[in-house]
């Protein structure tokens, strides 16, 4: 006598079927579950689009205009002008690309190193685990920003990409220890044991079986690493230790600080504009993380 087991239909399971539910619509529906997360997603997307395409539409002024030095915000200059009469809004629109790229590249470098070596160390154990932990502990004892300042003083980077890679190479130890702890827990689960008995291979077990269960945690750490890299970059620009060529928010902070904007009330927007832009970028990323965490973590979606 055979027993036939039938799966519940979508209606019986409480899932409302949709006629046209593509990946984009599903993503937007999940983002809209949190108003704060959706606002952060919109603001972050607009800032990224402005940074990518803004310089193609609005080009920063290259020639000084002594007749419009330190003008207050008005219709002709919405955010006022700097000590050379250049429009602050134009510089904000054209100066976000380097800052965002540094944040993303640095977060990607640190996340890849931490996930790769942390997962392998916990899964393989032995000498590799000991080496990874000892190296992580050593890097954690080094004051990151101080080391960045010292290296930047002696090694002048011609591109902000190399600076982003350096920040990423110093930002992985904390995440590596967390990933190692997660993998040590996950490797004892039944489905991982079954995959090991089926001899699916170390790489496939880690990537296909373990990483999806850590997606929410890794996403949060990626956003956190990105915001930390942006703040480190802003600090290096404030000290004049980052590449000072071109136009970006960090250079605006350095020039306004060294130009005495803090002592001149009429030039307040010259200093405040890049600070507000960086703050909006960071805040929108943190708010967006609420919705992204819910998308990556099925348990949060069920509890909502």
C-alpha positions as a Markdown table, in Angstrom:
| # | Residue | x | y | z |
|---|---|---|---|---|
| 1 | Unk | 0.0 | 0.0 | 0.0 |
| 2 | Unk | 1.5 | 3.3 | -1.1 |
| 3 | Unk | 1.0 | 6.6 | 0.6 |
| 4 | Unk | 0.8 | 9.7 | -1.7 |
| 5 | Unk | 1.9 | 12.9 | -0.1 |
| 6 | Unk | 0.6 | 16.0 | -1.7 |
| 7 | Unk | 2.1 | 19.5 | -1.3 |
| 8 | Unk | -0.3 | 22.3 | -0.2 |
| 9 | Unk | -1.4 | 24.6 | -2.9 |
| 10 | Unk | -0.5 | 28.3 | -2.8 |
| 11 | Unk | -4.0 | 29.2 | -1.6 |
| 12 | Unk | -4.0 | 26.5 | 1.1 |
| 13 | Unk | -0.6 | 27.7 | 2.3 |
| 14 | Unk | -1.9 | 31.3 | 2.7 |
| 15 | Unk | 0.2 | 32.6 | -0.2 |
| 16 | Unk | -1.7 | 34.9 | -2.5 |
| 17 | Unk | -0.7 | 34.1 | -6.1 |
| 18 | Unk | 0.1 | 37.0 | -8.4 |
| 19 | Unk | -0.3 | 37.0 | -12.2 |
| 20 | Unk | 2.8 | 39.0 | -12.9 |
| 21 | Unk | 5.2 | 38.9 | -10.0 |
| 22 | Unk | 8.6 | 39.4 | -11.4 |
| 23 | Unk | 11.9 | 39.9 | -9.4 |
| 24 | Unk | 11.7 | 43.7 | -9.6 |
| 25 | Unk | 8.1 | 43.8 | -8.3 |
| 26 | Unk | 8.8 | 41.4 | -5.6 |
| 27 | Unk | 11.9 | 43.4 | -4.5 |
| 28 | Unk | 9.9 | 46.7 | -4.5 |
| 29 | Unk | 7.1 | 45.0 | -2.5 |
| 30 | Unk | 9.6 | 43.9 | 0.1 |
| 31 | Unk | 11.2 | 47.3 | 0.3 |
| 32 | Unk | 7.8 | 49.0 | 0.9 |
| 33 | Unk | 7.2 | 46.8 | 3.9 |
| 34 | Unk | 9.3 | 49.3 | 5.9 |
| 35 | Unk | 8.6 | 53.0 | 5.3 |
| 36 | Unk | 11.9 | 54.0 | 6.8 |
| 37 | Unk | 13.8 | 51.4 | 4.7 |
| 38 | Unk | 12.1 | 52.5 | 1.5 |
| 39 | Unk | 12.9 | 56.2 | 2.2 |
| 40 | Unk | 16.5 | 55.2 | 2.7 |
| 41 | Unk | 16.5 | 53.2 | -0.5 |
| 42 | Unk | 15.1 | 56.1 | -2.5 |
| 43 | Unk | 17.6 | 58.6 | -1.0 |
| 44 | Unk | 20.5 | 56.3 | -1.4 |
| 45 | Unk | 19.6 | 55.5 | -5.0 |
| 46 | Unk | 19.2 | 59.2 | -5.9 |
| 47 | Unk | 22.6 | 60.0 | -4.4 |
| 48 | Unk | 24.2 | 57.2 | -6.3 |
| 49 | Unk | 22.5 | 58.3 | -9.6 |
| 50 | Unk | 23.6 | 61.9 | -8.9 |
| 51 | Unk | 27.2 | 60.8 | -8.3 |
| 52 | Unk | 27.3 | 58.7 | -11.5 |
| 53 | Unk | 25.4 | 60.9 | -13.9 |
| 54 | Unk | 25.5 | 64.3 | -12.3 |
| 55 | Unk | 29.0 | 65.3 | -13.6 |
| 56 | Unk | 27.8 | 64.5 | -17.1 |
| 57 | Unk | 25.0 | 67.0 | -16.7 |
| 58 | Unk | 26.3 | 69.7 | -14.3 |
| 59 | Unk | 30.1 | 70.3 | -14.7 |
| 60 | Unk | 31.9 | 72.0 | -11.8 |
| 61 | Unk | 33.3 | 75.4 | -12.5 |
| 62 | Unk | 37.1 | 75.5 | -13.2 |
| 63 | Unk | 37.6 | 79.2 | -13.3 |
| 64 | Unk | 37.4 | 81.4 | -10.2 |
| 65 | Unk | 34.9 | 84.2 | -10.0 |
| 66 | Unk | 36.1 | 86.8 | -7.5 |
| 67 | Unk | 32.9 | 88.8 | -7.8 |
| 68 | Unk | 30.8 | 86.0 | -6.2 |
| 69 | Unk | 33.1 | 84.9 | -3.3 |
| 70 | Unk | 31.2 | 83.6 | -0.2 |
| 71 | Unk | 27.7 | 84.4 | -1.5 |
| 72 | Unk | 24.9 | 83.3 | 0.7 |
| 73 | Unk | 22.4 | 80.7 | -0.6 |
| 74 | Unk | 20.0 | 82.1 | -3.1 |
| 75 | Unk | 18.3 | 81.4 | -6.4 |
| 76 | Unk | 21.5 | 81.8 | -8.4 |
| 77 | Unk | 23.5 | 79.6 | -6.0 |
| 78 | Unk | 21.2 | 77.4 | -3.9 |
| 79 | Unk | 24.1 | 76.4 | -1.5 |
| 80 | Unk | 26.1 | 79.5 | -1.8 |
| 81 | Unk | 29.7 | 79.8 | -3.1 |
| 82 | Unk | 33.2 | 79.1 | -1.8 |
| 83 | Unk | 36.3 | 81.3 | -1.5 |
| 84 | Unk | 36.8 | 81.3 | -5.3 |
| 85 | Unk | 33.2 | 82.1 | -6.1 |
| 86 | Unk | 32.5 | 78.6 | -7.3 |
| 87 | Unk | 29.0 | 77.2 | -6.8 |
| 88 | Unk | 28.8 | 74.7 | -3.9 |
| 89 | Unk | 25.9 | 72.8 | -5.3 |
| 90 | Unk | 27.8 | 72.1 | -8.6 |
| 91 | Unk | 30.7 | 70.7 | -6.5 |
| 92 | Unk | 28.3 | 68.5 | -4.4 |
| 93 | Unk | 26.7 | 67.1 | -7.6 |
| 94 | Unk | 30.0 | 66.4 | -9.2 |
| 95 | Unk | 31.9 | 65.3 | -6.1 |
| 96 | Unk | 30.1 | 62.2 | -4.8 |
| 97 | Unk | 31.4 | 59.6 | -7.2 |
| 98 | Unk | 34.8 | 59.0 | -5.5 |
| 99 | Unk | 33.3 | 58.9 | -2.0 |
| 100 | Unk | 30.7 | 56.3 | -3.0 |
| 101 | Unk | 33.1 | 54.2 | -5.0 |
| 102 | Unk | 35.6 | 54.2 | -2.1 |
| 103 | Unk | 32.9 | 53.0 | 0.3 |
| 104 | Unk | 31.7 | 50.2 | -2.0 |
| 105 | Unk | 35.1 | 49.0 | -3.0 |
| 106 | Unk | 36.4 | 49.0 | 0.6 |
| 107 | Unk | 33.4 | 47.2 | 1.9 |
| 108 | Unk | 33.6 | 44.6 | -0.9 |
| 109 | Unk | 37.3 | 44.0 | -0.2 |
| 110 | Unk | 36.9 | 43.5 | 3.5 |
| 111 | Unk | 33.8 | 41.4 | 3.1 |
| 112 | Unk | 35.4 | 39.0 | 0.6 |
| 113 | Unk | 38.5 | 38.5 | 2.7 |
| 114 | Unk | 36.5 | 38.0 | 5.9 |
| 115 | Unk | 34.0 | 35.6 | 4.3 |
| 116 | Unk | 36.5 | 33.6 | 2.3 |
| 117 | Unk | 39.1 | 33.0 | 5.1 |
| 118 | Unk | 36.7 | 33.0 | 8.0 |
| 119 | Unk | 34.5 | 30.3 | 6.4 |
| 120 | Unk | 37.4 | 28.2 | 5.3 |
| 121 | Unk | 39.1 | 28.5 | 8.7 |
| 122 | Unk | 36.0 | 27.3 | 10.5 |
| 123 | Unk | 35.2 | 24.5 | 8.1 |
| 124 | Unk | 38.7 | 23.1 | 7.6 |
| 125 | Unk | 40.0 | 23.9 | 11.1 |
| 126 | Unk | 43.5 | 22.9 | 11.9 |
| 127 | Unk | 46.5 | 25.1 | 11.2 |
| 128 | Unk | 44.5 | 27.3 | 8.8 |
| 129 | Unk | 42.0 | 28.2 | 11.6 |
| 130 | Unk | 44.8 | 29.0 | 14.0 |
| 131 | Unk | 46.6 | 31.2 | 11.4 |
| 132 | Unk | 43.4 | 33.1 | 10.5 |
| 133 | Unk | 42.6 | 33.8 | 14.2 |
| 134 | Unk | 46.1 | 34.9 | 15.1 |
| 135 | Unk | 46.3 | 37.2 | 12.1 |
| 136 | Unk | 42.9 | 38.7 | 12.8 |
| 137 | Unk | 43.9 | 39.3 | 16.4 |
| 138 | Unk | 47.1 | 41.0 | 15.3 |
| 139 | Unk | 45.3 | 43.3 | 12.9 |
| 140 | Unk | 42.6 | 44.1 | 15.5 |
| 141 | Unk | 45.3 | 45.5 | 17.8 |
| 142 | Unk | 46.4 | 48.0 | 15.2 |
| 143 | Unk | 44.7 | 51.4 | 15.4 |
| 144 | Unk | 43.2 | 51.5 | 11.9 |
| 145 | Unk | 42.9 | 55.3 | 11.3 |
| 146 | Unk | 46.3 | 56.0 | 12.8 |
| 147 | Unk | 47.9 | 53.5 | 10.5 |
| 148 | Unk | 46.0 | 54.9 | 7.5 |
| 149 | Unk | 47.2 | 58.4 | 8.4 |
| 150 | Unk | 50.8 | 57.2 | 8.7 |
| 151 | Unk | 50.7 | 55.2 | 5.4 |
| 152 | Unk | 49.0 | 58.0 | 3.6 |
| 153 | Unk | 51.7 | 60.4 | 4.8 |
| 154 | Unk | 54.5 | 58.3 | 3.3 |
| 155 | Unk | 52.7 | 56.7 | 0.4 |
| 156 | Unk | 50.9 | 59.2 | -1.9 |
| 157 | Unk | 48.2 | 57.4 | -3.7 |
| 158 | Unk | 47.4 | 58.6 | -7.2 |
| 159 | Unk | 43.9 | 57.1 | -7.1 |
| 160 | Unk | 41.2 | 56.8 | -4.5 |
| 161 | Unk | 40.7 | 53.2 | -5.6 |
| 162 | Unk | 44.0 | 52.2 | -4.0 |
| 163 | Unk | 43.1 | 54.0 | -0.9 |
| 164 | Unk | 39.8 | 52.1 | -0.8 |
| 165 | Unk | 41.7 | 48.8 | -1.1 |
| 166 | Unk | 44.0 | 49.8 | 1.7 |
| 167 | Unk | 41.0 | 50.6 | 4.0 |
| 168 | Unk | 39.4 | 47.3 | 3.0 |
| 169 | Unk | 42.6 | 45.4 | 3.8 |
| 170 | Unk | 42.5 | 46.8 | 7.4 |
| 171 | Unk | 38.8 | 46.3 | 8.0 |
| 172 | Unk | 38.2 | 42.6 | 7.8 |
| 173 | Unk | 39.2 | 41.1 | 11.2 |
| 174 | Unk | 36.0 | 41.7 | 13.2 |
| 175 | Unk | 33.8 | 40.3 | 10.4 |
| 176 | Unk | 36.2 | 37.3 | 10.0 |
| 177 | Unk | 35.8 | 36.3 | 13.6 |
| 178 | Unk | 32.0 | 36.6 | 13.3 |
| 179 | Unk | 31.8 | 34.6 | 10.1 |
| 180 | Unk | 34.0 | 31.9 | 11.7 |
| 181 | Unk | 31.6 | 31.7 | 14.7 |
| 182 | Unk | 28.6 | 31.4 | 12.4 |
| 183 | Unk | 30.2 | 28.7 | 10.2 |
| 184 | Unk | 31.2 | 26.7 | 13.3 |
| 185 | Unk | 27.6 | 26.7 | 14.3 |
| 186 | Unk | 26.2 | 25.9 | 10.9 |
| 187 | Unk | 28.6 | 23.1 | 10.1 |
| 188 | Unk | 26.9 | 21.0 | 12.8 |
| 189 | Unk | 23.4 | 21.3 | 11.2 |
| 190 | Unk | 21.8 | 18.2 | 9.6 |
| 191 | Unk | 21.7 | 19.6 | 6.0 |
| 192 | Unk | 25.4 | 20.4 | 6.1 |
| 193 | Unk | 26.2 | 16.9 | 7.4 |
| 194 | Unk | 24.1 | 15.5 | 4.6 |
| 195 | Unk | 25.9 | 17.6 | 2.0 |
| 196 | Unk | 29.2 | 16.4 | 3.5 |
| 197 | Unk | 28.1 | 12.7 | 3.3 |
| 198 | Unk | 27.1 | 13.3 | -0.4 |
| 199 | Unk | 30.7 | 14.6 | -1.0 |
| 200 | Unk | 29.5 | 17.9 | -2.6 |
| 201 | Unk | 32.9 | 19.5 | -2.0 |
| 202 | Unk | 34.0 | 22.2 | 0.4 |
| 203 | Unk | 33.4 | 25.2 | -1.9 |
| 204 | Unk | 29.8 | 24.2 | -2.8 |
| 205 | Unk | 28.9 | 23.4 | 0.8 |
| 206 | Unk | 30.1 | 26.8 | 2.0 |
| 207 | Unk | 28.7 | 28.8 | -0.8 |
| 208 | Unk | 25.4 | 26.9 | -1.5 |
| 209 | Unk | 24.5 | 25.6 | 1.9 |
| 210 | Unk | 26.0 | 28.0 | 4.5 |
| 211 | Unk | 26.2 | 31.4 | 2.9 |
| 212 | Unk | 22.4 | 31.8 | 2.2 |
| 213 | Unk | 21.8 | 31.4 | 6.0 |
| 214 | Unk | 24.3 | 34.2 | 6.7 |
| 215 | Unk | 23.1 | 36.6 | 3.9 |
| 216 | Unk | 21.3 | 39.0 | 6.3 |
| 217 | Unk | 24.3 | 39.2 | 8.7 |
| 218 | Unk | 26.7 | 39.7 | 5.8 |
| 219 | Unk | 24.5 | 42.4 | 4.2 |
| 220 | Unk | 24.4 | 44.4 | 7.5 |
| 221 | Unk | 28.2 | 44.2 | 7.9 |
| 222 | Unk | 28.7 | 45.3 | 4.2 |
| 223 | Unk | 26.7 | 48.4 | 4.9 |
| 224 | Unk | 28.5 | 49.0 | 8.1 |
| 225 | Unk | 31.9 | 48.6 | 6.4 |
| 226 | Unk | 30.9 | 51.0 | 3.7 |
| 227 | Unk | 29.9 | 53.7 | 6.2 |
| 228 | Unk | 33.1 | 53.2 | 8.1 |
| 229 | Unk | 35.2 | 53.5 | 5.0 |
| 230 | Unk | 33.5 | 56.8 | 4.0 |
| 231 | Unk | 34.1 | 58.2 | 7.5 |
| 232 | Unk | 37.8 | 57.1 | 7.3 |
| 233 | Unk | 38.1 | 58.7 | 3.8 |
| 234 | Unk | 36.6 | 62.0 | 5.1 |
| 235 | Unk | 39.1 | 62.0 | 8.0 |
| 236 | Unk | 42.0 | 61.5 | 5.7 |
| 237 | Unk | 40.8 | 64.3 | 3.4 |
| 238 | Unk | 40.4 | 66.6 | 6.5 |
| 239 | Unk | 44.1 | 65.9 | 7.3 |
| 240 | Unk | 45.1 | 66.4 | 3.7 |
| 241 | Unk | 46.4 | 62.8 | 3.4 |
| 242 | Unk | 44.2 | 61.6 | 0.6 |
| 243 | Unk | 44.6 | 62.4 | -3.2 |
| 244 | Unk | 43.7 | 66.1 | -3.6 |
| 245 | Unk | 43.2 | 66.0 | -7.3 |
| 246 | Unk | 39.7 | 66.5 | -8.9 |
| 247 | Unk | 36.5 | 67.4 | -7.1 |
| 248 | Unk | 34.8 | 65.4 | -4.3 |
| 249 | Unk | 33.2 | 66.0 | -1.0 |
| 250 | Unk | 36.4 | 65.2 | 0.9 |
| 251 | Unk | 38.4 | 67.8 | -0.9 |
| 252 | Unk | 35.6 | 70.3 | -0.2 |
| 253 | Unk | 35.9 | 69.5 | 3.5 |
| 254 | Unk | 39.7 | 70.0 | 3.4 |
| 255 | Unk | 39.6 | 73.2 | 1.4 |
| 256 | Unk | 36.8 | 74.8 | 3.5 |
| 257 | Unk | 38.6 | 73.8 | 6.7 |
| 258 | Unk | 42.0 | 75.1 | 5.7 |
| 259 | Unk | 40.3 | 78.2 | 4.1 |
| 260 | Unk | 38.9 | 79.2 | 7.5 |
| 261 | Unk | 35.3 | 78.5 | 6.8 |
| 262 | Unk | 34.7 | 77.6 | 10.4 |
| 263 | Unk | 35.5 | 81.2 | 11.4 |
| 264 | Unk | 33.5 | 82.9 | 8.7 |
| 265 | Unk | 29.7 | 82.7 | 9.1 |
| 266 | Unk | 29.1 | 83.7 | 5.4 |
| 267 | Unk | 31.0 | 80.6 | 4.3 |
| 268 | Unk | 29.1 | 78.1 | 6.5 |
| 269 | Unk | 27.5 | 76.3 | 3.6 |
| 270 | Unk | 30.9 | 75.8 | 2.0 |
| 271 | Unk | 31.8 | 73.5 | 5.0 |
| 272 | Unk | 28.3 | 72.2 | 5.8 |
| 273 | Unk | 27.4 | 71.1 | 2.2 |
| 274 | Unk | 29.8 | 68.2 | 2.0 |
| 275 | Unk | 29.2 | 67.2 | 5.6 |
| 276 | Unk | 25.4 | 67.1 | 5.0 |
| 277 | Unk | 25.9 | 65.1 | 1.8 |
| 278 | Unk | 28.0 | 62.5 | 3.6 |
| 279 | Unk | 25.6 | 62.3 | 6.5 |
| 280 | Unk | 22.7 | 61.8 | 4.1 |
| 281 | Unk | 24.6 | 59.0 | 2.3 |
| 282 | Unk | 25.3 | 57.3 | 5.6 |
| 283 | Unk | 21.9 | 57.7 | 7.0 |
| 284 | Unk | 20.1 | 56.5 | 3.9 |
| 285 | Unk | 22.3 | 53.4 | 3.8 |
| 286 | Unk | 21.5 | 52.6 | 7.4 |
| 287 | Unk | 17.8 | 53.1 | 6.8 |
| 288 | Unk | 17.9 | 51.1 | 3.6 |
| 289 | Unk | 19.5 | 48.3 | 5.6 |
| 290 | Unk | 16.2 | 47.7 | 7.5 |
| 291 | Unk | 14.4 | 46.6 | 4.4 |
| 292 | Unk | 17.3 | 44.7 | 2.9 |
| 293 | Unk | 17.7 | 42.8 | 6.1 |
| 294 | Unk | 14.1 | 41.8 | 6.0 |
| 295 | Unk | 14.5 | 40.6 | 2.3 |
| 296 | Unk | 17.6 | 38.5 | 3.1 |
| 297 | Unk | 16.2 | 37.0 | 6.3 |
| 298 | Unk | 13.0 | 34.9 | 5.8 |
| 299 | Unk | 12.4 | 34.8 | 9.6 |
| 300 | Unk | 12.0 | 38.6 | 9.7 |
| 301 | Unk | 9.5 | 38.5 | 6.8 |
| 302 | Unk | 7.4 | 35.9 | 8.5 |
| 303 | Unk | 7.4 | 37.8 | 11.8 |
| 304 | Unk | 6.4 | 41.1 | 10.1 |
